[in-house]
Amino acid sequence: MKIYIAGPDVFRPDVLAWADAVRVACAAVGHQALVPLDGDATSAAGIFDNNLAMIRAADAVLANLNAFRGAEPDSGTCFELGVAVALGKRCVGYADSAELLKERVARWQGSTLDDGCDRHGMRVEDFGLPLNLMLAVPVDLVVGDFRVALARLTAIAG
């Protein structure tokens, strides 16, 4: 199975070692990792086109959905998952915790959200889910790391 690897990990200082480890982990269970670093594009438009082509070629998407630069997952990762869902791809995400979205937003901004709103007066979604419903509903979310999510994807892909 070809698996597109989504997430903010491409911004890690050890990104090349991370990408190698992901490729090895996928190959060890008979899959091919499609990593956003693959290809030679260097412009924003080129990288965008390359990543979309890899998502189209993938059988599934495995995504890091940990909070990134705020209380929510990386916006690029969310976009990639949206594309994958629209294309009918199987999507598995992982996060360190199943903390509810409302609790994470409250913790991140240091308040209780007693009125159900964030510090800007915007209502915080409260469906008892760990992510916004547009991710929590279509994505099979596991608590753990990349390897836990890879095991889940391998198990459900049969």
N, CA, C and O of each residue as an XYZ file, in Angstrom:
632
protein
N       0.853     -1.171      0.000
C       0.000      0.000      0.000
C       0.899      1.234      0.000
O       1.917      1.267      0.691
N       0.520      2.241     -0.775
C       1.209      3.527     -0.777
C       0.530      4.433      0.238
O      -0.685      4.627      0.191
N       1.319      4.990      1.159
C       0.776      5.820      2.232
C       1.407      7.207      2.176
O       2.622      7.354      2.310
N       0.566      8.225      1.976
C       1.047      9.606      2.035
C       1.178      9.993      3.505
O       0.251      9.796      4.290
N       2.321     10.539      3.869
C       2.611     10.899      5.248
C       2.406     12.400      5.412
O       3.181     13.196      4.883
N       1.370     12.783      6.138
C       1.030     14.194      6.321
C       1.356     14.644      7.738
O       1.302     13.855      8.681
N       1.688     15.898      7.873
C       1.929     16.439      9.202
C       3.020     17.488      9.207
O       3.733     17.666      8.219
N       3.143     18.174     10.318
C       4.147     19.238     10.421
C       5.564     18.717     10.628
O       6.483     19.510     10.831
N       5.758     17.416     10.582
C       7.085     16.838     10.794
C       8.096     17.319      9.763
O       9.301     17.274     10.011
N       7.624     17.777      8.615
C       8.539     18.283      7.586
C       9.268     19.547      8.053
O      10.212     19.990      7.400
N       8.840     20.127      9.171
C       9.492     21.319      9.708
C      10.491     20.986     10.822
O      11.119     21.885     11.380
N      10.636     19.714     11.140
C      11.551     19.293     12.200
C      12.994     19.603     11.821
O      13.341     19.580     10.640
N      13.839     19.892     12.809
C      15.256     20.113     12.490
C      15.945     18.844     11.997
O      16.938     18.918     11.274
N      15.423     17.681     12.384
C      15.989     16.393     11.960
C      15.135     15.742     10.873
O      14.965     14.523     10.861
N      14.606     16.543      9.975
C      13.615     16.079      9.009
C      14.121     14.945      8.123
O      13.354     14.035      7.809
N      15.371     14.970      7.717
C      15.865     13.903      6.832
C      15.947     12.574      7.570
O      15.597     11.535      7.009
N      16.403     12.592      8.819
C      16.431     11.366      9.622
C      15.012     10.888      9.897
O      14.740      9.688      9.855
N      14.101     11.827     10.181
C      12.691     11.468     10.406
C      12.117     10.790      9.159
O      11.471      9.747      9.262
N      12.353     11.379      7.985
C      11.813     10.823      6.737
C      12.370      9.423      6.478
O      11.637      8.529      6.056
N      13.648      9.240      6.727
C      14.241      7.910      6.552
C      13.589      6.898      7.496
O      13.288      5.775      7.091
N      13.371      7.291      8.746
C      12.757      6.389      9.727
C      11.330      6.024      9.322
O      10.909      4.881      9.498
N      10.593      6.979      8.786
C       9.223      6.739      8.325
C       9.222      5.761      7.158
O       8.407      4.840      7.110
N      10.130      5.964      6.228
C      10.219      5.059      5.073
C      10.550      3.634      5.517
O       9.960      2.671      5.029
N      11.500      3.510      6.447
C      11.896      2.195      6.952
C      10.733      1.527      7.686
O      10.475      0.339      7.489
N      10.028      2.289      8.534
C       8.894      1.730      9.288
C       7.797      1.241      8.342
O       7.227      0.171      8.555
N       7.504      2.006      7.314
C       6.478      1.589      6.349
C       6.928      0.350      5.577
O       6.154     -0.592      5.411
N       8.160      0.349      5.112
C       8.668     -0.790      4.348
C       8.683     -2.062      5.185
O       8.478     -3.156      4.659
N       8.924     -1.924      6.486
C       8.991     -3.092      7.369
C       7.662     -3.833      7.451
O       7.634     -5.021      7.771
N       6.562     -3.140      7.165
C       5.250     -3.795      7.182
C       4.651     -3.875      5.776
O       3.447     -4.072      5.614
N       5.509     -3.718      4.761
C       5.093     -3.939      3.379
C       4.456     -2.763      2.675
O       3.774     -2.942      1.667
N       4.666     -1.559      3.189
C       4.070     -0.369      2.575
C       5.145      0.567      2.038
O       6.317      0.470      2.403
N       4.728      1.460      1.177
C       5.625      2.485      0.649
C       5.189      3.841      1.183
O       4.035      4.236      1.017
N       6.106      4.552      1.822
C       5.826      5.898      2.326
C       6.001      6.910      1.213
O       7.012      6.911      0.511
N       5.014      7.768      1.058
C       5.117      8.913      0.150
C       5.274     10.139      1.059
O       4.315     10.575      1.696
N       6.476     10.680      1.109
C       6.822     11.744      2.049
C       6.818     13.078      1.313
O       7.340     13.162      0.201
N       6.242     14.124      1.904
C       6.194     15.430      1.237
C       7.552     15.961      0.776
O       7.604     16.845     -0.079
N       8.637     15.445      1.321
C       9.978     15.864      0.879
C      10.362     15.237     -0.446
O      11.297     15.704     -1.097
N       9.659     14.185     -0.863
C       9.988     13.493     -2.101
C       9.766     14.430     -3.285
O       8.815     15.212     -3.295
N      10.610     14.351     -4.240
C      10.512     15.213     -5.416
C      11.537     16.321     -5.339
O      12.224     16.485     -4.331
N      11.631     17.081     -6.421
C      12.656     18.122     -6.478
C      12.067     19.531     -6.533
O      12.797     20.484     -6.802
N      10.788     19.683     -6.289
C      10.150     21.002     -6.318
C      10.698     21.871     -5.184
O      10.921     21.393     -4.072
N      10.907     23.135     -5.481
C      11.383     24.078     -4.462
C      10.484     25.301     -4.320
O      10.587     26.026     -3.331
N       9.612     25.540     -5.284
C       8.692     26.676     -5.183
C       7.427     26.237     -4.447
O       7.113     25.049     -4.387
N       6.718     27.194     -3.899
C       5.474     26.875     -3.188
C       4.497     26.143     -4.108
O       3.913     25.133     -3.715
N       4.321     26.643     -5.321
C       3.386     26.009     -6.256
C       3.853     24.615     -6.647
O       3.037     23.703     -6.781
N       5.138     24.445     -6.827
C       5.677     23.138     -7.187
C       5.494     22.117     -6.074
O       5.118     20.973     -6.329
N       5.759     22.530     -4.841
C       5.571     21.639     -3.696
C       4.099     21.281     -3.549
O       3.766     20.122     -3.301
N       3.225     22.252     -3.696
C       1.774     22.015     -3.627
C       1.363     20.967     -4.661
O       0.697     19.987     -4.328
N       1.762     21.177     -5.912
C       1.402     20.236     -6.985
C       1.963     18.845     -6.717
O       1.279     17.844     -6.928
N       3.208     18.784     -6.253
C       3.850     17.503     -5.961
C       3.106     16.760     -4.844
O       2.862     15.558     -4.947
N       2.753     17.474     -3.794
C       2.057     16.830     -2.674
C       0.666     16.349     -3.091
O       0.236     15.268     -2.690
N      -0.028     17.142     -3.886
C      -1.343     16.691     -4.365
C      -1.210     15.457     -5.240
O      -2.038     14.550     -5.159
N      -0.184     15.409     -6.072
C       0.033     14.229     -6.920
C       0.304     12.997     -6.058
O      -0.172     11.905     -6.368
N       1.061     13.170     -4.985
C       1.329     12.030     -4.099
C       0.063     11.580     -3.378
O      -0.152     10.381     -3.197
N      -0.776     12.525     -2.966
C      -2.039     12.149     -2.309
C      -2.914     11.370     -3.290
O      -3.520     10.364     -2.921
N      -2.978     11.829     -4.524
C      -3.769     11.110     -5.542
C      -3.225      9.692     -5.762
O      -3.998      8.753     -5.956
N      -1.903      9.538     -5.732
C      -1.278      8.236     -5.975
C      -1.372      7.307     -4.765
O      -1.210      6.094     -4.898
N      -1.630      7.870     -3.599
C      -1.652      7.084     -2.362
C      -2.933      6.266     -2.240
O      -3.977      6.608     -2.794
N      -2.808      5.178     -1.496
C      -3.977      4.389     -1.129
C      -4.587      4.892      0.172
O      -5.775      4.703      0.433
N      -3.746      5.542      0.988
C      -4.185      6.021      2.296
C      -3.309      7.194      2.719
O      -2.245      7.440      2.150
N      -3.790      7.915      3.738
C      -3.029      9.013      4.321
C      -2.884      8.749      5.810
O      -3.844      8.391      6.491
N      -1.677      8.931      6.299
C      -1.389      8.809      7.724
C      -0.917     10.185      8.174
O       0.060     10.711      7.641
N      -1.612     10.778      9.160
C      -1.379     12.179      9.498
C      -1.095     12.417     10.970
O      -1.754     11.857     11.846
N      -0.103     13.261     11.225
C       0.200     13.750     12.565
C      -0.783     14.876     12.869
O      -0.721     15.939     12.252
N      -1.688     14.645     13.817
C      -2.714     15.632     14.148
C      -2.496     16.275     15.524
O      -3.432     16.801     16.127
N      -1.269     16.226     16.004
C      -0.957     16.948     17.232
C      -1.084     18.441     16.979
O      -0.898     18.912     15.856
N      -1.400     19.178     18.031
C      -1.487     20.630     17.905
C      -0.150     21.171     17.411
O       0.914     20.693     17.806
N      -0.222     22.174     16.541
C       0.980     22.740     15.931
C       0.835     24.252     15.858
O      -0.051     24.765     15.174
N       1.680     24.942     16.544
C       1.658     26.416     16.555
C       0.313     26.965     17.008
O      -0.158     27.975     16.485
N      -0.299     26.305     17.971
C      -1.604     26.717     18.490
C      -2.322     25.525     19.080
O      -1.694     24.527     19.435
N      -3.630     25.622     19.185
C      -4.423     24.559     19.803
C      -4.914     23.516     18.807
O      -5.467     22.491     19.206
N      -4.717     23.765     17.526
C      -5.248     22.891     16.483
C      -4.118     22.258     15.662
O      -2.981     22.724     15.733
N      -4.405     21.214     14.890
C      -3.384     20.615     14.022
C      -2.919     21.591     12.936
O      -3.553     22.616     12.687
N      -1.821     21.252     12.312
C      -1.247     22.025     11.209
C      -2.270     22.222     10.090
O      -2.926     21.270      9.668
N      -2.401     23.456      9.616
C      -3.407     23.759      8.590
C      -3.130     23.035      7.275
O      -4.069     22.609      6.603
N      -1.863     22.888      6.892
C      -1.546     22.157      5.664
C      -1.964     20.700      5.759
O      -2.470     20.120      4.798
N      -1.744     20.118      6.931
C      -2.149     18.731      7.158
C      -3.663     18.594      7.043
O      -4.162     17.640      6.446
N      -4.388     19.544      7.613
C      -5.854     19.513      7.528
C      -6.315     19.596      6.076
O      -7.241     18.891      5.678
N      -5.676     20.452      5.288
C      -6.012     20.554      3.876
C      -5.759     19.222      3.169
O      -6.600     18.745      2.407
N      -4.588     18.625      3.431
C      -4.247     17.354      2.792
C      -5.261     16.269      3.140
O      -5.643     15.474      2.282
N      -5.690     16.235      4.388
C      -6.709     15.259      4.786
C      -8.032     15.534      4.075
O      -8.721     14.598      3.669
N      -8.391     16.799      3.921
C      -9.616     17.143      3.196
C      -9.577     16.638      1.762
O     -10.557     16.087      1.261
N      -8.440     16.830      1.108
C      -8.272     16.324     -0.261
C      -8.405     14.806     -0.264
O      -9.106     14.238     -1.102
N      -7.732     14.157      0.671
C      -7.765     12.689      0.722
C      -9.180     12.167      0.966
O      -9.607     11.205      0.327
N      -9.898     12.793      1.880
C     -11.279     12.384      2.152
C     -12.123     12.569      0.888
O     -12.914     11.693      0.538
N     -11.958     13.707      0.203
C     -12.721     13.961     -1.024
C     -12.412     12.930     -2.105
O     -13.268     12.616     -2.931
N     -11.193     12.408     -2.098
C     -10.800     11.397     -3.074
C     -11.147      9.979     -2.633
O     -10.881      9.018     -3.356
N     -11.738      9.848     -1.454
C     -12.139      8.532     -0.966
C     -11.002      7.702     -0.385
O     -11.104      6.478     -0.303
N      -9.919      8.361      0.019
C      -8.776      7.649      0.595
C      -9.041      7.326      2.060
O      -9.722      8.081      2.753
N      -8.510      6.219      2.523
C      -8.555      5.881      3.951
C      -7.610      6.823      4.680
O      -6.489      7.048      4.226
N      -8.054      7.379      5.813
C      -7.248      8.335      6.571
C      -7.152      7.911      8.031
O      -8.162      7.672      8.692
N      -5.924      7.823      8.517
C      -5.655      7.542      9.917
C      -4.793      8.678     10.441
O      -3.804      9.065      9.818
N      -5.179      9.201     11.587
C      -4.408     10.258     12.217
C      -3.958      9.824     13.594
O      -4.510      8.894     14.182
N      -2.956     10.504     14.094
C      -2.488     10.195     15.441
C      -2.218     11.480     16.207
O      -1.885     12.520     15.640
N      -2.377     11.363     17.518
C      -2.097     12.475     18.427
C      -1.639     11.896     19.757
O      -1.953     10.756     20.099
N      -0.899     12.694     20.489
C      -0.377     12.254     21.786
C      -1.468     12.033     22.818
O      -1.272     11.301     23.789
N      -2.615     12.663     22.613
C      -3.672     12.641     23.613
C      -5.037     12.700     22.936
O      -5.170     13.195     21.816
N      -6.039     12.191     23.630
C      -7.423     12.290     23.146
C      -8.141     13.438     23.851
O      -9.371     13.470     23.910
N      -7.368     14.370     24.381
C      -7.951     15.533     25.050
C      -9.000     16.181     24.142
O      -8.765     16.378     22.950
N     -10.144     16.503     24.714
C     -11.216     17.095     23.926
C     -10.809     18.469     23.408
O     -10.058     19.191     24.063
N     -11.304     18.819     22.240
C     -10.988     20.099     21.618
C     -11.255     21.261     22.572
O     -10.416     22.148     22.727
N     -12.415     21.253     23.204
C     -12.770     22.356     24.104
C     -11.774     22.461     25.259
O     -11.391     23.564     25.649
N     -11.359     21.331     25.801
C     -10.391     21.339     26.900
C      -9.028     21.836     26.428
O      -8.357     22.578     27.146
N      -8.615     21.434     25.230
C      -7.321     21.857     24.701
C      -7.298     23.355     24.437
O      -6.308     24.022     24.737
N      -8.379     23.888     23.878
C      -8.442     25.328     23.628
C      -8.398     26.085     24.953
O      -7.699     27.092     25.074
N      -9.133     25.609     25.930
C      -9.125     26.261     27.247
C      -7.721     26.238     27.842
O      -7.244     27.257     28.340
N      -7.069     25.107     27.795
C      -5.715     24.988     28.343
C      -4.749     25.884     27.582
O      -3.923     26.565     28.190
N      -4.845     25.888     26.283
C      -3.929     26.654     25.446
C      -4.034     28.154     25.715
O      -3.030     28.866     25.725
N      -5.270     28.625     25.933
C      -5.416     30.064     26.176
C      -5.525     30.413     27.650
O      -5.716     31.577     28.000
N      -5.404     29.412     28.521
C      -5.365     29.671     29.955
C      -6.668     30.177     30.540
O      -6.671     31.071     31.386
N      -7.783     29.603     30.086
C      -9.089     30.005     30.626
C      -9.974     28.770     30.763
O      -9.583     27.670     30.374
N     -11.152     28.958     31.313
C     -12.055     27.830     31.529
C     -13.132     27.695     30.462
O     -13.794     26.660     30.397
N     -13.324     28.692     29.640
C     -14.373     28.706     28.614
C     -15.751     28.500     29.244
O     -16.606     27.819     28.677
N     -15.956     29.088     30.412
C     -17.232     28.916     31.120
C     -18.437     29.274     30.252
O     -19.492     28.651     30.369
N     -18.286     30.263     29.392
C     -19.399     30.656     28.522
C     -19.376     29.931     27.179
O     -20.196     30.220     26.307
N     -18.444     28.988     27.003
C     -18.345     28.239     25.757
C     -17.630     28.973     24.647
O     -17.602     28.517     23.504
N     -17.044     30.128     24.991
C     -16.373     30.940     23.979
C     -14.894     31.115     24.318
O     -14.495     31.072     25.482
N     -14.095     31.314     23.275
C     -12.675     31.577     23.491
C     -12.481     33.037     23.890
O     -13.458     33.770     24.043
N     -11.252     33.459     24.055
C     -10.976     34.822     24.535
C     -11.363     35.899     23.537
O     -11.362     37.083     23.870
N     -11.693     35.501     22.319
C     -12.137     36.450     21.300
C     -13.661     36.468     21.161
O     -14.205     37.147     20.290
N     -14.341     35.715     22.027
C     -15.789     35.662     21.982
C     -16.348     34.690     20.956
O     -17.552     34.671     20.700
N     -15.469     33.881     20.367
C     -15.908     32.914     19.363
C     -16.239     31.596     20.046
O     -15.460     31.092     20.854
N     -17.405     31.040     19.714
C     -17.835     29.776     20.313
C     -16.856     28.665     19.950
O     -16.394     28.573     18.813
N     -16.550     27.830     20.930
C     -15.660     26.688     20.717
C     -16.531     25.454     20.533
O     -17.361     25.127     21.381
N     -16.328     24.782     19.418
C     -17.086     23.575     19.083
C     -16.991     22.576     20.236
O     -15.914     22.339     20.782
N     -18.153     21.989     20.599
C     -18.173     21.068     21.735
C     -19.057     19.861     21.426
O     -20.177     19.750     21.923
N     -18.534     18.971     20.603
C     -19.232     17.722     20.296
C     -18.627     16.549     21.054
O     -18.917     15.390     20.761
N     -17.779     16.865     22.039
C     -17.123     15.807     22.797
C     -16.087     15.063     21.985
O     -15.844     13.878     22.212
N     -15.468     15.761     21.031
C     -14.476     15.160     20.145
C     -13.104     15.773     20.399
O     -13.013     16.903     20.878
N     -12.041     15.046     20.085
C     -10.702     15.581     20.299
C     -10.248     16.562     19.210
O      -9.249     17.260     19.381
N     -10.969     16.612     18.110
C     -10.647     17.499     16.997
C     -11.925     18.127     16.468
O     -13.026     17.694     16.808
N     -11.778     19.132     15.649
C     -12.915     19.697     14.937
C     -13.649     18.560     14.231
O     -13.013     17.635     13.724
N     -14.949     18.618     14.195
C     -15.755     17.535     13.616
C     -15.368     17.204     12.183
O     -15.531     16.062     11.754
N     -14.863     18.168     11.438
C     -14.497     17.916     10.049
C     -13.242     17.035      9.927
O     -12.935     16.534      8.846
N     -12.524     16.851     11.038
C     -11.425     15.889     11.090
C     -11.827     14.652     11.885
O     -11.516     13.527     11.495
N     -12.513     14.866     12.989
C     -12.835     13.761     13.899
C     -13.792     12.743     13.277
O     -13.718     11.556     13.595
N     -14.670     13.182     12.412
C     -15.635     12.252     11.814
C     -14.994     11.362     10.742
O     -15.147     10.143     10.815
N     -14.279     11.917      9.745
C     -13.764     11.043      8.680
C     -12.424     10.367      8.953
O     -12.067      9.405      8.272
N     -11.685     10.856      9.935
C     -10.340     10.334     10.188
C     -10.372      9.367     11.371
O     -10.933      9.673     12.423
N      -9.772      8.218     11.184
C      -9.633      7.235     12.264
C      -8.473      7.717     13.134
O      -7.311      7.575     12.751
N      -8.777      8.283     14.298
C      -7.763      8.870     15.168
C      -7.319      7.879     16.229
O      -8.145      7.275     16.914
N      -6.002      7.714     16.359
C      -5.443      6.871     17.402
C      -4.598      7.730     18.333
O      -4.012      8.729     17.915
N      -4.546      7.334     19.579
C      -3.682      8.007     20.539
C      -2.350      7.281     20.522
O      -2.281      6.076     20.768
N      -1.304      8.018     20.232
C       0.019      7.435     20.152
C       0.854      8.151     19.120
O       0.603      9.310     18.788
N       1.850      7.449     18.616
C       2.780      8.044     17.668
C       2.597      7.445     16.272
O       1.638      6.722     16.001
N       3.543      7.768     15.405
C       3.489      7.299     14.025
C       3.361      5.781     13.943
O       2.564      5.265     13.159
N       4.131      5.075     14.739
C       4.128      3.612     14.668
C       2.784      3.018     15.094
O       2.333      2.027     14.521
N       2.153      3.618     16.088
C       0.819      3.156     16.523
C      -0.188      3.378     15.385
O      -1.016      2.512     15.103
N      -0.109      4.533     14.744
C      -1.026      4.828     13.636
C      -0.761      3.919     12.439
O      -1.700      3.479     11.775
N       0.510      3.637     12.160
C       0.848      2.740     11.060
C       0.298      1.335     11.330
O      -0.219      0.685     10.422
N       0.407      0.881     12.552
C      -0.144     -0.430     12.918
C      -1.658     -0.444     12.738
O      -2.214     -1.422     12.240
N      -2.324      0.628     13.138
C      -3.783      0.722     12.966
C      -4.158      0.688     11.493
O      -5.064     -0.045     11.096
N      -3.460      1.483     10.678
C      -3.754      1.520      9.241
C      -3.516      0.158      8.611
O      -4.316     -0.295      7.792
N      -2.442     -0.489      8.977
C      -2.147     -1.824      8.453
C      -3.245     -2.816      8.832
O      -3.657     -3.640      8.016
N      -3.714     -2.726     10.079
C      -4.758     -3.637     10.548
C      -6.089     -3.423      9.829
O      -6.758     -4.388      9.460
N      -6.472     -2.164      9.632
C      -7.786     -1.925      9.006
C      -7.751     -2.071      7.488
O      -8.784     -2.270      6.848
N      -6.552     -1.970      6.921
C      -6.445     -2.129      5.459
C      -6.511     -3.592      5.060
O      -6.738     -3.926      3.897
N      -6.305     -4.465      6.052
C      -6.421     -5.900      5.813
C      -5.293     -6.415      5.030
O      -5.237     -7.610      4.740
